[in-house]
Amino acid sequence: MKFYYVYKLTDPITKEFYIGSRECKCDPYKDPYKGSMSTWKPENKERLDKEILCMDFKDRTSAIAYESILIRENITDPLNQNYHIPSENFHCSGTVVVSDQFGKIFRISINDELFISGEVKSIHKGTVIVKNKEGECFRVSVNDENYINGIYESVVKNKITIKDENGNCFNVNKDDPRYISGEFVPVSKGQVTVKDENGNYFSVGKNDPRYISGELVHNTKGTIPVKSLDGKIKTRMSKDDPRYISGEFVHVCTNRIFAIDSESNKIRVDKNDSRFISGEIKRFIKDILPKNKKGQGMSLKIYANGIIYNSIKEATDELKISRHKLMKLIKNDNLNYHILNINNEDDNR
């Protein structure tokens, strides 16, 4: 069920205020939304008080009409942060701003054939909203050097969109105790992103008959994550794409390996990384497990705390630790954890 309401945001210290309208699928009183802030930049958005002025509208147009009346009444108030009065046709629900092949920018319906066919594309395609070290937010290309190098970070890095027991959706940090405990679950839980025969993308439940039957397929089916040879462009493309077949783009993991650093952390690095070449970091697992003359992994036993286990799996199952944890203990030259060659039980510490 959708709700349409008009709200007022007020800064309790400066007394500045902003009036807006909103469409949501949750109880308006539980909606965490506090405006787009495109015209008002408050000192501290978190301290704003939100008041629901009216919520019994049948559609967005009616809500905007009432919003316009209230803004018009307060337009001369020096504390008012609304800088224009929206018209009844102001709302843009179900539309998208696009650009054509000539660079002309305009707004059309998301159901317009031009948009569905891909003849025109969203002006935000291939971009991401980031923040710099000063906390300033803006939009850049996904290929921006500062974004690739980590100087700019996505505003949603380390955040996840969840829903509570009432179905309300909002973002929290991944280390939020309520998310870790399972009180909050990801909005995508039980969902899968699919595409139909026309290439349209949307989410459905994993038990949707169309997905089970194969009428709808996973959105990544037939594609592969790739990068340009210089590593500056990362994207996903069809396995049959000429650029991938020709070698202009390669799999994102090409020339990448898992390694163990000096603190026994598992990391992924390039094979040409100076730390790997110098021996400062070593390949994960492959440099730990013994090899036979053909360079193949050998059958082995694990010595752990005075007990010999016949395999890594047996050891991890009995010790109730992960394979990665066991490899860390062995890598650290811990006398209580090491590998024995099954052929002669030589100690491979």
C-alpha angles and dihedrals in degrees: 000000000000125000126201118200145159119230140184125216118202131185104223091208105041094026090223113148142193130200121208145156127233143190117208143157096225137066104294090224089060096042107116093200113126104182134283091268090215092138103021124058105186120195090244120010092191094064095054117120115226121210124187105222099181135349108171098098122133094212144002093263091061091049092051091049090056091043089055092053093052093046091049090053091052102033094110095046107112090218093055113107097192108106100185139028113238119227124230089260093048098105119100103197112151094016136104135201110238142174128218130216090277093054095252111151123212142142123254139166117278086234093057113123091230090060097039092050092049094241087126123030136203112269087231095056110124094016136106135199109242141174128219128220089276090058094249113147128215142138125264138167116276085237094056109131093225090053094046091048093049097247087118118043129199111258088232096051110135090007130110133195110237140172127222129219090278093054095252113149128213143134125270134170114270089241093055106132091225091057094043092050092051095246087120120041129195114268087233094059108128091007132108131194111236142174129218129218090276093055095252114150126215142135127262136170116273087240094055107132091225091057094044092049093049095245086119119038133196111278093239097049110130093012135101134203109249143174134204117255091258090050093234096113122054121178144130123259142167116282086235094054109129091225091059094043091049093050095246085122125031135191112285090241095053109128090002123121139179113249140177118235128209091276092051093252116151110236137167116232141165116267088238093054107134091226091057093045092050093047094244088125126027134211113271115256096334091077091045104049117073120251132209123229091279091055093249125138112265130219107265147177128224121227110206126167094334096314126105116217122197095225144006090255092053090049095048092045094050096040091042093225131122124261088245091054091049092051089051091055091049093044091053090063090242106177090217093058125048145127126262122200106237092215097061104355091238111172108250098189 
